[in-house]
Amino acid sequence: MLKKCVALLCLTMLPVSLMAWGAQGHRVVGKIAENHLSKKAKDQVAQLLGAERLPLVTIWADEVRYSPSTLPLPLALY
């Protein structure tokens, strides 16, 4: 029990930036999600995204969040 508490305490002390997903993490989650879609869902996603694939568009919100041309964005995107 003590070891678990110490490990949890150490994790909470890490900088927030180390806990972020980052682009690679978002792409991995997108690929996993894409692999679990039904045929119908895959077709609907393809219709929405066109030539793009789900793992490649998962970082879109992060990219536009820091783009000066898109500021100010609604708080829901943060």
mmCIF file of the N, C-alpha and C atoms, coordinates in Angstrom:
data_MODEL
# 
_entry.id   MODEL 
# 
loop_
_atom_site.group_PDB 
_atom_site.id 
_atom_site.type_symbol 
_atom_site.label_atom_id 
_atom_site.label_alt_id 
_atom_site.label_comp_id 
_atom_site.label_asym_id 
_atom_site.label_entity_id 
_atom_site.label_seq_id 
_atom_site.pdbx_PDB_ins_code 
_atom_site.Cartn_x 
_atom_site.Cartn_y 
_atom_site.Cartn_z 
_atom_site.occupancy 
_atom_site.B_iso_or_equiv 
_atom_site.pdbx_formal_charge 
_atom_site.auth_seq_id 
_atom_site.auth_comp_id 
_atom_site.auth_asym_id 
_atom_site.auth_atom_id 
_atom_site.pdbx_PDB_model_num 
ATOM 1   N N  . MET A 1 1  ? 0.824   -1.195 0.000   1.00 0.00 ? 1  MET A N  1 
ATOM 2   C CA . MET A 1 1  ? 0.000   0.000  0.000   1.00 0.00 ? 1  MET A CA 1 
ATOM 3   C C  . MET A 1 1  ? 0.867   1.258  0.000   1.00 0.00 ? 1  MET A C  1 
ATOM 4   N N  . LEU A 1 2  ? 1.929   1.232  0.810   1.00 0.00 ? 2  LEU A N  1 
ATOM 5   C CA . LEU A 1 2  ? 2.820   2.376  0.896   1.00 0.00 ? 2  LEU A CA 1 
ATOM 6   C C  . LEU A 1 2  ? 3.516   2.623  -0.440  1.00 0.00 ? 2  LEU A C  1 
ATOM 7   N N  . LYS A 1 3  ? 3.913   1.538  -1.117  1.00 0.00 ? 3  LYS A N  1 
ATOM 8   C CA . LYS A 1 3  ? 4.579   1.677  -2.412  1.00 0.00 ? 3  LYS A CA 1 
ATOM 9   C C  . LYS A 1 3  ? 3.637   2.332  -3.433  1.00 0.00 ? 3  LYS A C  1 
ATOM 10  N N  . LYS A 1 4  ? 2.378   1.945  -3.397  1.00 0.00 ? 4  LYS A N  1 
ATOM 11  C CA . LYS A 1 4  ? 1.397   2.529  -4.322  1.00 0.00 ? 4  LYS A CA 1 
ATOM 12  C C  . LYS A 1 4  ? 1.202   4.016  -4.040  1.00 0.00 ? 4  LYS A C  1 
ATOM 13  N N  . CYS A 1 5  ? 1.160   4.384  -2.777  1.00 0.00 ? 5  CYS A N  1 
ATOM 14  C CA . CYS A 1 5  ? 0.994   5.795  -2.413  1.00 0.00 ? 5  CYS A CA 1 
ATOM 15  C C  . CYS A 1 5  ? 2.200   6.615  -2.842  1.00 0.00 ? 5  CYS A C  1 
ATOM 16  N N  . VAL A 1 6  ? 3.400   6.067  -2.659  1.00 0.00 ? 6  VAL A N  1 
ATOM 17  C CA . VAL A 1 6  ? 4.619   6.766  -3.067  1.00 0.00 ? 6  VAL A CA 1 
ATOM 18  C C  . VAL A 1 6  ? 4.653   6.921  -4.582  1.00 0.00 ? 6  VAL A C  1 
ATOM 19  N N  . ALA A 1 7  ? 4.286   5.868  -5.311  1.00 0.00 ? 7  ALA A N  1 
ATOM 20  C CA . ALA A 1 7  ? 4.259   5.936  -6.774  1.00 0.00 ? 7  ALA A CA 1 
ATOM 21  C C  . ALA A 1 7  ? 3.260   6.978  -7.245  1.00 0.00 ? 7  ALA A C  1 
ATOM 22  N N  . LEU A 1 8  ? 2.087   7.024  -6.644  1.00 0.00 ? 8  LEU A N  1 
ATOM 23  C CA . LEU A 1 8  ? 1.076   8.008  -7.012  1.00 0.00 ? 8  LEU A CA 1 
ATOM 24  C C  . LEU A 1 8  ? 1.562   9.422  -6.722  1.00 0.00 ? 8  LEU A C  1 
ATOM 25  N N  . LEU A 1 9  ? 2.208   9.603  -5.593  1.00 0.00 ? 9  LEU A N  1 
ATOM 26  C CA . LEU A 1 9  ? 2.752   10.909 -5.247  1.00 0.00 ? 9  LEU A CA 1 
ATOM 27  C C  . LEU A 1 9  ? 3.809   11.349 -6.263  1.00 0.00 ? 9  LEU A C  1 
ATOM 28  N N  . CYS A 1 10 ? 4.666   10.432 -6.675  1.00 0.00 ? 10 CYS A N  1 
ATOM 29  C CA . CYS A 1 10 ? 5.698   10.757 -7.668  1.00 0.00 ? 10 CYS A CA 1 
ATOM 30  C C  . CYS A 1 10 ? 5.068   11.143 -9.005  1.00 0.00 ? 10 CYS A C  1 
ATOM 31  N N  . LEU A 1 11 ? 4.026   10.441 -9.400  1.00 0.00 ? 11 LEU A N  1 
ATOM 32  C CA . LEU A 1 11 ? 3.354   10.751 -10.665 1.00 0.00 ? 11 LEU A CA 1 
ATOM 33  C C  . LEU A 1 11 ? 2.713   12.128 -10.639 1.00 0.00 ? 11 LEU A C  1 
ATOM 34  N N  . THR A 1 12 ? 2.163   12.511 -9.518  1.00 0.00 ? 12 THR A N  1 
ATOM 35  C CA . THR A 1 12 ? 1.520   13.821 -9.438  1.00 0.00 ? 12 THR A CA 1 
ATOM 36  C C  . THR A 1 12 ? 2.535   14.951 -9.436  1.00 0.00 ? 12 THR A C  1 
ATOM 37  N N  . MET A 1 13 ? 3.783   14.643 -9.190  1.00 0.00 ? 13 MET A N  1 
ATOM 38  C CA . MET A 1 13 ? 4.811   15.667 -9.164  1.00 0.00 ? 13 MET A CA 1 
ATOM 39  C C  . MET A 1 13 ? 5.453   15.889 -10.536 1.00 0.00 ? 13 MET A C  1 
ATOM 40  N N  . LEU A 1 14 ? 5.137   15.044 -11.507 1.00 0.00 ? 14 LEU A N  1 
ATOM 41  C CA . LEU A 1 14 ? 5.680   15.222 -12.852 1.00 0.00 ? 14 LEU A CA 1 
ATOM 42  C C  . LEU A 1 14 ? 5.121   16.494 -13.472 1.00 0.00 ? 14 LEU A C  1 
ATOM 43  N N  . PRO A 1 15 ? 5.906   17.137 -14.311 1.00 0.00 ? 15 PRO A N  1 
ATOM 44  C CA . PRO A 1 15 ? 5.378   18.319 -15.007 1.00 0.00 ? 15 PRO A CA 1 
ATOM 45  C C  . PRO A 1 15 ? 4.187   17.933 -15.881 1.00 0.00 ? 15 PRO A C  1 
ATOM 46  N N  . VAL A 1 16 ? 3.264   18.848 -16.003 1.00 0.00 ? 16 VAL A N  1 
ATOM 47  C CA . VAL A 1 16 ? 2.050   18.586 -16.773 1.00 0.00 ? 16 VAL A CA 1 
ATOM 48  C C  . VAL A 1 16 ? 2.388   18.255 -18.218 1.00 0.00 ? 16 VAL A C  1 
ATOM 49  N N  . SER A 1 17 ? 3.412   18.867 -18.769 1.00 0.00 ? 17 SER A N  1 
ATOM 50  C CA . SER A 1 17 ? 3.765   18.620 -20.162 1.00 0.00 ? 17 SER A CA 1 
ATOM 51  C C  . SER A 1 17 ? 4.164   17.171 -20.408 1.00 0.00 ? 17 SER A C  1 
ATOM 52  N N  . LEU A 1 18 ? 4.689   16.503 -19.407 1.00 0.00 ? 18 LEU A N  1 
ATOM 53  C CA . LEU A 1 18 ? 5.055   15.103 -19.580 1.00 0.00 ? 18 LEU A CA 1 
ATOM 54  C C  . LEU A 1 18 ? 3.834   14.198 -19.615 1.00 0.00 ? 18 LEU A C  1 
ATOM 55  N N  . MET A 1 19 ? 2.726   14.670 -19.078 1.00 0.00 ? 19 MET A N  1 
ATOM 56  C CA . MET A 1 19 ? 1.512   13.863 -19.062 1.00 0.00 ? 19 MET A CA 1 
ATOM 57  C C  . MET A 1 19 ? 0.652   14.077 -20.308 1.00 0.00 ? 19 MET A C  1 
ATOM 58  N N  . ALA A 1 20 ? 1.023   15.017 -21.141 1.00 0.00 ? 20 ALA A N  1 
ATOM 59  C CA . ALA A 1 20 ? 0.237   15.310 -22.337 1.00 0.00 ? 20 ALA A CA 1 
ATOM 60  C C  . ALA A 1 20 ? 0.361   14.173 -23.344 1.00 0.00 ? 20 ALA A C  1 
ATOM 61  N N  . TRP A 1 21 ? -0.678  14.005 -24.143 1.00 0.00 ? 21 TRP A N  1 
ATOM 62  C CA . TRP A 1 21 ? -0.671  12.964 -25.160 1.00 0.00 ? 21 TRP A CA 1 
ATOM 63  C C  . TRP A 1 21 ? 0.352   13.252 -26.246 1.00 0.00 ? 21 TRP A C  1 
ATOM 64  N N  . GLY A 1 22 ? 0.365   14.482 -26.732 1.00 0.00 ? 22 GLY A N  1 
ATOM 65  C CA . GLY A 1 22 ? 1.228   14.807 -27.850 1.00 0.00 ? 22 GLY A CA 1 
ATOM 66  C C  . GLY A 1 22 ? 0.637   14.269 -29.145 1.00 0.00 ? 22 GLY A C  1 
ATOM 67  N N  . ALA A 1 23 ? 1.227   14.651 -30.251 1.00 0.00 ? 23 ALA A N  1 
ATOM 68  C CA . ALA A 1 23 ? 0.714   14.260 -31.568 1.00 0.00 ? 23 ALA A CA 1 
ATOM 69  C C  . ALA A 1 23 ? 0.750   12.746 -31.759 1.00 0.00 ? 23 ALA A C  1 
ATOM 70  N N  . GLN A 1 24 ? 1.836   12.118 -31.361 1.00 0.00 ? 24 GLN A N  1 
ATOM 71  C CA . GLN A 1 24 ? 1.950   10.677 -31.555 1.00 0.00 ? 24 GLN A CA 1 
ATOM 72  C C  . GLN A 1 24 ? 0.891   9.925  -30.745 1.00 0.00 ? 24 GLN A C  1 
ATOM 73  N N  . GLY A 1 25 ? 0.662   10.352 -29.520 1.00 0.00 ? 25 GLY A N  1 
ATOM 74  C CA . GLY A 1 25 ? -0.358  9.703  -28.691 1.00 0.00 ? 25 GLY A CA 1 
ATOM 75  C C  . GLY A 1 25 ? -1.747  9.851  -29.278 1.00 0.00 ? 25 GLY A C  1 
ATOM 76  N N  . HIS A 1 26 ? -2.058  11.041 -29.812 1.00 0.00 ? 26 HIS A N  1 
ATOM 77  C CA . HIS A 1 26 ? -3.362  11.242 -30.440 1.00 0.00 ? 26 HIS A CA 1 
ATOM 78  C C  . HIS A 1 26 ? -3.517  10.352 -31.675 1.00 0.00 ? 26 HIS A C  1 
ATOM 79  N N  . ARG A 1 27 ? -2.451  10.216 -32.453 1.00 0.00 ? 27 ARG A N  1 
ATOM 80  C CA . ARG A 1 27 ? -2.521  9.360  -33.643 1.00 0.00 ? 27 ARG A CA 1 
ATOM 81  C C  . ARG A 1 27 ? -2.718  7.896  -33.274 1.00 0.00 ? 27 ARG A C  1 
ATOM 82  N N  . VAL A 1 28 ? -2.059  7.456  -32.222 1.00 0.00 ? 28 VAL A N  1 
ATOM 83  C CA . VAL A 1 28 ? -2.218  6.070  -31.767 1.00 0.00 ? 28 VAL A CA 1 
ATOM 84  C C  . VAL A 1 28 ? -3.664  5.810  -31.357 1.00 0.00 ? 28 VAL A C  1 
ATOM 85  N N  . VAL A 1 29 ? -4.228  6.738  -30.592 1.00 0.00 ? 29 VAL A N  1 
ATOM 86  C CA . VAL A 1 29 ? -5.628  6.589  -30.168 1.00 0.00 ? 29 VAL A CA 1 
ATOM 87  C C  . VAL A 1 29 ? -6.555  6.605  -31.387 1.00 0.00 ? 29 VAL A C  1 
ATOM 88  N N  . GLY A 1 30 ? -6.265  7.471  -32.360 1.00 0.00 ? 30 GLY A N  1 
ATOM 89  C CA . GLY A 1 30 ? -7.061  7.510  -33.590 1.00 0.00 ? 30 GLY A CA 1 
ATOM 90  C C  . GLY A 1 30 ? -7.001  6.205  -34.352 1.00 0.00 ? 30 GLY A C  1 
ATOM 91  N N  . LYS A 1 31 ? -5.816  5.606  -34.422 1.00 0.00 ? 31 LYS A N  1 
ATOM 92  C CA . LYS A 1 31 ? -5.663  4.320  -35.127 1.00 0.00 ? 31 LYS A CA 1 
ATOM 93  C C  . LYS A 1 31 ? -6.408  3.213  -34.393 1.00 0.00 ? 31 LYS A C  1 
ATOM 94  N N  . ILE A 1 32 ? -6.305  3.192  -33.074 1.00 0.00 ? 32 ILE A N  1 
ATOM 95  C CA . ILE A 1 32 ? -7.030  2.181  -32.294 1.00 0.00 ? 32 ILE A CA 1 
ATOM 96  C C  . ILE A 1 32 ? -8.535  2.344  -32.501 1.00 0.00 ? 32 ILE A C  1 
ATOM 97  N N  . ALA A 1 33 ? -9.009  3.582  -32.455 1.00 0.00 ? 33 ALA A N  1 
ATOM 98  C CA . ALA A 1 33 ? -10.438 3.833  -32.671 1.00 0.00 ? 33 ALA A CA 1 
ATOM 99  C C  . ALA A 1 33 ? -10.855 3.402  -34.075 1.00 0.00 ? 33 ALA A C  1 
ATOM 100 N N  . GLU A 1 34 ? -10.030 3.715  -35.065 1.00 0.00 ? 34 GLU A N  1 
ATOM 101 C CA . GLU A 1 34 ? -10.332 3.349  -36.451 1.00 0.00 ? 34 GLU A CA 1 
ATOM 102 C C  . GLU A 1 34 ? -10.439 1.828  -36.603 1.00 0.00 ? 34 GLU A C  1 
ATOM 103 N N  . ASN A 1 35 ? -9.578  1.099  -35.908 1.00 0.00 ? 35 ASN A N  1 
ATOM 104 C CA . ASN A 1 35 ? -9.597  -0.361 -35.978 1.00 0.00 ? 35 ASN A CA 1 
ATOM 105 C C  . ASN A 1 35 ? -10.844 -0.970 -35.338 1.00 0.00 ? 35 ASN A C  1 
ATOM 106 N N  . HIS A 1 36 ? -11.506 -0.229 -34.452 1.00 0.00 ? 36 HIS A N  1 
ATOM 107 C CA . HIS A 1 36 ? -12.674 -0.765 -33.757 1.00 0.00 ? 36 HIS A CA 1 
ATOM 108 C C  . HIS A 1 36 ? -14.004 -0.281 -34.341 1.00 0.00 ? 36 HIS A C  1 
ATOM 109 N N  . LEU A 1 37 ? -13.961 0.478  -35.419 1.00 0.00 ? 37 LEU A N  1 
ATOM 110 C CA . LEU A 1 37 ? -15.199 0.963  -36.026 1.00 0.00 ? 37 LEU A CA 1 
ATOM 111 C C  . LEU A 1 37 ? -15.893 -0.137 -36.816 1.00 0.00 ? 37 LEU A C  1 
ATOM 112 N N  . SER A 1 38 ? -17.208 -0.091 -36.803 1.00 0.00 ? 38 SER A N  1 
ATOM 113 C CA . SER A 1 38 ? -17.968 -1.015 -37.648 1.00 0.00 ? 38 SER A CA 1 
ATOM 114 C C  . SER A 1 38 ? -17.840 -0.566 -39.100 1.00 0.00 ? 38 SER A C  1 
ATOM 115 N N  . LYS A 1 39 ? -18.239 -1.414 -40.014 1.00 0.00 ? 39 LYS A N  1 
ATOM 116 C CA . LYS A 1 39 ? -18.178 -1.075 -41.442 1.00 0.00 ? 39 LYS A CA 1 
ATOM 117 C C  . LYS A 1 39 ? -18.993 0.184  -41.727 1.00 0.00 ? 39 LYS A C  1 
ATOM 118 N N  . LYS A 1 40 ? -20.183 0.259  -41.145 1.00 0.00 ? 40 LYS A N  1 
ATOM 119 C CA . LYS A 1 40 ? -21.049 1.420  -41.361 1.00 0.00 ? 40 LYS A CA 1 
ATOM 120 C C  . LYS A 1 40 ? -20.387 2.695  -40.821 1.00 0.00 ? 40 LYS A C  1 
ATOM 121 N N  . ALA A 1 41 ? -19.804 2.603  -39.621 1.00 0.00 ? 41 ALA A N  1 
ATOM 122 C CA . ALA A 1 41 ? -19.139 3.759  -39.032 1.00 0.00 ? 41 ALA A CA 1 
ATOM 123 C C  . ALA A 1 41 ? -17.921 4.178  -39.861 1.00 0.00 ? 41 ALA A C  1 
ATOM 124 N N  . LYS A 1 42 ? -17.157 3.194  -40.364 1.00 0.00 ? 42 LYS A N  1 
ATOM 125 C CA . LYS A 1 42 ? -15.997 3.506  -41.212 1.00 0.00 ? 42 LYS A CA 1 
ATOM 126 C C  . LYS A 1 42 ? -16.434 4.258  -42.466 1.00 0.00 ? 42 LYS A C  1 
ATOM 127 N N  . ASP A 1 43 ? -17.542 3.824  -43.048 1.00 0.00 ? 43 ASP A N  1 
ATOM 128 C CA . ASP A 1 43 ? -18.060 4.492  -44.239 1.00 0.00 ? 43 ASP A CA 1 
ATOM 129 C C  . ASP A 1 43 ? -18.470 5.929  -43.929 1.00 0.00 ? 43 ASP A C  1 
ATOM 130 N N  . GLN A 1 44 ? -19.106 6.139  -42.788 1.00 0.00 ? 44 GLN A N  1 
ATOM 131 C CA . GLN A 1 44 ? -19.538 7.484  -42.407 1.00 0.00 ? 44 GLN A CA 1 
ATOM 132 C C  . GLN A 1 44 ? -18.337 8.393  -42.113 1.00 0.00 ? 44 GLN A C  1 
ATOM 133 N N  . VAL A 1 45 ? -17.325 7.853  -41.456 1.00 0.00 ? 45 VAL A N  1 
ATOM 134 C CA . VAL A 1 45 ? -16.114 8.627  -41.175 1.00 0.00 ? 45 VAL A CA 1 
ATOM 135 C C  . VAL A 1 45 ? -15.427 8.987  -42.493 1.00 0.00 ? 45 VAL A C  1 
ATOM 136 N N  . ALA A 1 46 ? -15.348 8.023  -43.414 1.00 0.00 ? 46 ALA A N  1 
ATOM 137 C CA . ALA A 1 46 ? -14.728 8.284  -44.716 1.00 0.00 ? 46 ALA A CA 1 
ATOM 138 C C  . ALA A 1 46 ? -15.494 9.364  -45.475 1.00 0.00 ? 46 ALA A C  1 
ATOM 139 N N  . GLN A 1 47 ? -16.812 9.359  -45.343 1.00 0.00 ? 47 GLN A N  1 
ATOM 140 C CA . GLN A 1 47 ? -17.626 10.367 -46.011 1.00 0.00 ? 47 GLN A CA 1 
ATOM 141 C C  . GLN A 1 47 ? -17.342 11.759 -45.414 1.00 0.00 ? 47 GLN A C  1 
ATOM 142 N N  . LEU A 1 48 ? -17.162 11.832 -44.114 1.00 0.00 ? 48 LEU A N  1 
ATOM 143 C CA . LEU A 1 48 ? -16.875 13.109 -43.451 1.00 0.00 ? 48 LEU A CA 1 
ATOM 144 C C  . LEU A 1 48 ? -15.457 13.611 -43.734 1.00 0.00 ? 48 LEU A C  1 
ATOM 145 N N  . LEU A 1 49 ? -14.491 12.694 -43.718 1.00 0.00 ? 49 LEU A N  1 
ATOM 146 C CA . LEU A 1 49 ? -13.096 13.097 -43.821 1.00 0.00 ? 49 LEU A CA 1 
ATOM 147 C C  . LEU A 1 49 ? -12.559 13.123 -45.245 1.00 0.00 ? 49 LEU A C  1 
ATOM 148 N N  . GLY A 1 50 ? -13.275 12.507 -46.168 1.00 0.00 ? 50 GLY A N  1 
ATOM 149 C CA . GLY A 1 50 ? -12.792 12.468 -47.545 1.00 0.00 ? 50 GLY A CA 1 
ATOM 150 C C  . GLY A 1 50 ? -11.541 11.616 -47.646 1.00 0.00 ? 50 GLY A C  1 
ATOM 151 N N  . ALA A 1 51 ? -10.466 12.179 -48.199 1.00 0.00 ? 51 ALA A N  1 
ATOM 152 C CA . ALA A 1 51 ? -9.225  11.432 -48.407 1.00 0.00 ? 51 ALA A CA 1 
ATOM 153 C C  . ALA A 1 51 ? -8.415  11.267 -47.124 1.00 0.00 ? 51 ALA A C  1 
ATOM 154 N N  . GLU A 1 52 ? -8.724  12.038 -46.088 1.00 0.00 ? 52 GLU A N  1 
ATOM 155 C CA . GLU A 1 52 ? -7.972  11.959 -44.828 1.00 0.00 ? 52 GLU A CA 1 
ATOM 156 C C  . GLU A 1 52 ? -8.354  10.693 -44.058 1.00 0.00 ? 52 GLU A C  1 
ATOM 157 N N  . ARG A 1 53 ? -7.447  10.261 -43.171 1.00 0.00 ? 53 ARG A N  1 
ATOM 158 C CA . ARG A 1 53 ? -7.733  9.112  -42.309 1.00 0.00 ? 53 ARG A CA 1 
ATOM 159 C C  . ARG A 1 53 ? -7.801  9.576  -40.863 1.00 0.00 ? 53 ARG A C  1 
ATOM 160 N N  . LEU A 1 54 ? -8.544  8.854  -40.061 1.00 0.00 ? 54 LEU A N  1 
ATOM 161 C CA . LEU A 1 54 ? -8.789  9.237  -38.676 1.00 0.00 ? 54 LEU A CA 1 
ATOM 162 C C  . LEU A 1 54 ? -7.510  9.491  -37.870 1.00 0.00 ? 54 LEU A C  1 
ATOM 163 N N  . PRO A 1 55 ? -6.494  8.625  -37.929 1.00 0.00 ? 55 PRO A N  1 
ATOM 164 C CA . PRO A 1 55 ? -5.293  8.904  -37.131 1.00 0.00 ? 55 PRO A CA 1 
ATOM 165 C C  . PRO A 1 55 ? -4.597  10.215 -37.506 1.00 0.00 ? 55 PRO A C  1 
ATOM 166 N N  . LEU A 1 56 ? -4.741  10.640 -38.737 1.00 0.00 ? 56 LEU A N  1 
ATOM 167 C CA . LEU A 1 56 ? -4.058  11.857 -39.178 1.00 0.00 ? 56 LEU A CA 1 
ATOM 168 C C  . LEU A 1 56 ? -4.810  13.130 -38.798 1.00 0.00 ? 56 LEU A C  1 
ATOM 169 N N  . VAL A 1 57 ? -6.099  13.045 -38.553 1.00 0.00 ? 57 VAL A N  1 
ATOM 170 C CA . VAL A 1 57 ? -6.871  14.237 -38.219 1.00 0.00 ? 57 VAL A CA 1 
ATOM 171 C C  . VAL A 1 57 ? -7.070  14.410 -36.714 1.00 0.00 ? 57 VAL A C  1 
ATOM 172 N N  . THR A 1 58 ? -6.579  13.470 -35.928 1.00 0.00 ? 58 THR A N  1 
ATOM 173 C CA . THR A 1 58 ? -6.784  13.543 -34.477 1.00 0.00 ? 58 THR A CA 1 
ATOM 174 C C  . THR A 1 58 ? -6.032  14.685 -33.823 1.00 0.00 ? 58 THR A C  1 
ATOM 175 N N  . ILE A 1 59 ? -5.048  15.254 -34.503 1.00 0.00 ? 59 ILE A N  1 
ATOM 176 C CA . ILE A 1 59 ? -4.272  16.347 -33.912 1.00 0.00 ? 59 ILE A CA 1 
ATOM 177 C C  . ILE A 1 59 ? -4.778  17.717 -34.368 1.00 0.00 ? 59 ILE A C  1 
ATOM 178 N N  . TRP A 1 60 ? -5.837  17.748 -35.153 1.00 0.00 ? 60 TRP A N  1 
ATOM 179 C CA . TRP A 1 60 ? -6.343  19.006 -35.701 1.00 0.00 ? 60 TRP A CA 1 
ATOM 180 C C  . TRP A 1 60 ? -6.620  20.048 -34.614 1.00 0.00 ? 60 TRP A C  1 
ATOM 181 N N  . ALA A 1 61 ? -7.324  19.668 -33.574 1.00 0.00 ? 61 ALA A N  1 
ATOM 182 C CA . ALA A 1 61 ? -7.694  20.631 -32.528 1.00 0.00 ? 61 ALA A CA 1 
ATOM 183 C C  . ALA A 1 61 ? -6.452  21.210 -31.854 1.00 0.00 ? 61 ALA A C  1 
ATOM 184 N N  . ASP A 1 62 ? -5.429  20.390 -31.652 1.00 0.00 ? 62 ASP A N  1 
ATOM 185 C CA . ASP A 1 62 ? -4.191  20.896 -31.052 1.00 0.00 ? 62 ASP A CA 1 
ATOM 186 C C  . ASP A 1 62 ? -3.493  21.880 -31.991 1.00 0.00 ? 62 ASP A C  1 
ATOM 187 N N  . GLU A 1 63 ? -3.529  21.587 -33.276 1.00 0.00 ? 63 GLU A N  1 
ATOM 188 C CA . GLU A 1 63 ? -2.870  22.462 -34.244 1.00 0.00 ? 63 GLU A CA 1 
ATOM 189 C C  . GLU A 1 63 ? -3.560  23.818 -34.354 1.00 0.00 ? 63 GLU A C  1 
ATOM 190 N N  . VAL A 1 64 ? -4.882  23.833 -34.391 1.00 0.00 ? 64 VAL A N  1 
ATOM 191 C CA . VAL A 1 64 ? -5.579  25.111 -34.524 1.00 0.00 ? 64 VAL A CA 1 
ATOM 192 C C  . VAL A 1 64 ? -5.627  25.896 -33.230 1.00 0.00 ? 64 VAL A C  1 
ATOM 193 N N  . ARG A 1 65 ? -5.492  25.222 -32.112 1.00 0.00 ? 65 ARG A N  1 
ATOM 194 C CA . ARG A 1 65 ? -5.531  25.919 -30.835 1.00 0.00 ? 65 ARG A CA 1 
ATOM 195 C C  . ARG A 1 65 ? -4.418  26.955 -30.749 1.00 0.00 ? 65 ARG A C  1 
ATOM 196 N N  . TYR A 1 66 ? -3.267  26.656 -31.303 1.00 0.00 ? 66 TYR A N  1 
ATOM 197 C CA . TYR A 1 66 ? -2.119  27.554 -31.190 1.00 0.00 ? 66 TYR A CA 1 
ATOM 198 C C  . TYR A 1 66 ? -1.887  28.388 -32.453 1.00 0.00 ? 66 TYR A C  1 
ATOM 199 N N  . SER A 1 67 ? -2.808  28.323 -33.395 1.00 0.00 ? 67 SER A N  1 
ATOM 200 C CA . SER A 1 67 ? -2.670  29.096 -34.618 1.00 0.00 ? 67 SER A CA 1 
ATOM 201 C C  . SER A 1 67 ? -3.243  30.496 -34.419 1.00 0.00 ? 67 SER A C  1 
ATOM 202 N N  . PRO A 1 68 ? -2.456  31.544 -34.675 1.00 0.00 ? 68 PRO A N  1 
ATOM 203 C CA . PRO A 1 68 ? -2.947  32.918 -34.483 1.00 0.00 ? 68 PRO A CA 1 
ATOM 204 C C  . PRO A 1 68 ? -4.169  33.240 -35.340 1.00 0.00 ? 68 PRO A C  1 
ATOM 205 N N  . SER A 1 69 ? -4.302  32.580 -36.484 1.00 0.00 ? 69 SER A N  1 
ATOM 206 C CA . SER A 1 69 ? -5.425  32.886 -37.372 1.00 0.00 ? 69 SER A CA 1 
ATOM 207 C C  . SER A 1 69 ? -6.756  32.374 -36.838 1.00 0.00 ? 69 SER A C  1 
ATOM 208 N N  . THR A 1 70 ? -6.734  31.485 -35.857 1.00 0.00 ? 70 THR A N  1 
ATOM 209 C CA . THR A 1 70 ? -7.980  30.918 -35.333 1.00 0.00 ? 70 THR A CA 1 
ATOM 210 C C  . THR A 1 70 ? -8.358  31.476 -33.970 1.00 0.00 ? 70 THR A C  1 
ATOM 211 N N  . LEU A 1 71 ? -7.574  32.355 -33.440 1.00 0.00 ? 71 LEU A N  1 
ATOM 212 C CA . LEU A 1 71 ? -7.884  32.902 -32.115 1.00 0.00 ? 71 LEU A CA 1 
ATOM 213 C C  . LEU A 1 71 ? -8.900  34.030 -32.223 1.00 0.00 ? 71 LEU A C  1 
ATOM 214 N N  . PRO A 1 72 ? -9.787  34.235 -31.318 1.00 0.00 ? 72 PRO A N  1 
ATOM 215 C CA . PRO A 1 72 ? -10.037 33.399 -30.146 1.00 0.00 ? 72 PRO A CA 1 
ATOM 216 C C  . PRO A 1 72 ? -10.999 32.258 -30.499 1.00 0.00 ? 72 PRO A C  1 
ATOM 217 N N  . LEU A 1 73 ? -10.700 31.083 -30.020 1.00 0.00 ? 73 LEU A N  1 
ATOM 218 C CA . LEU A 1 73 ? -11.558 29.911 -30.214 1.00 0.00 ? 73 LEU A CA 1 
ATOM 219 C C  . LEU A 1 73 ? -12.500 29.776 -29.008 1.00 0.00 ? 73 LEU A C  1 
ATOM 220 N N  . PRO A 1 74 ? -13.631 29.123 -29.216 1.00 0.00 ? 74 PRO A N  1 
ATOM 221 C CA . PRO A 1 74 ? -14.521 28.887 -28.067 1.00 0.00 ? 74 PRO A CA 1 
ATOM 222 C C  . PRO A 1 74 ? -13.810 28.059 -26.989 1.00 0.00 ? 74 PRO A C  1 
ATOM 223 N N  . LEU A 1 75 ? -14.150 28.294 -25.751 1.00 0.00 ? 75 LEU A N  1 
ATOM 224 C CA . LEU A 1 75 ? -13.507 27.579 -24.649 1.00 0.00 ? 75 LEU A CA 1 
ATOM 225 C C  . LEU A 1 75 ? -13.724 26.075 -24.717 1.00 0.00 ? 75 LEU A C  1 
ATOM 226 N N  . ALA A 1 76 ? -14.751 25.616 -25.417 1.00 0.00 ? 76 ALA A N  1 
ATOM 227 C CA . ALA A 1 76 ? -15.021 24.189 -25.507 1.00 0.00 ? 76 ALA A CA 1 
ATOM 228 C C  . ALA A 1 76 ? -13.896 23.440 -26.183 1.00 0.00 ? 76 ALA A C  1 
ATOM 229 N N  . LEU A 1 77 ? -13.087 24.110 -26.970 1.00 0.00 ? 77 LEU A N  1 
ATOM 230 C CA . LEU A 1 77 ? -11.993 23.442 -27.655 1.00 0.00 ? 77 LEU A CA 1 
ATOM 231 C C  . LEU A 1 77 ? -10.733 23.349 -26.816 1.00 0.00 ? 77 LEU A C  1 
ATOM 232 N N  . TYR A 1 78 ? -10.735 23.920 -25.626 1.00 0.00 ? 78 TYR A N  1 
ATOM 233 C CA . TYR A 1 78 ? -9.525  23.877 -24.799 1.00 0.00 ? 78 TYR A CA 1 
ATOM 234 C C  . TYR A 1 78 ? -9.580  22.793 -23.774 1.00 0.00 ? 78 TYR A C  1 
# 
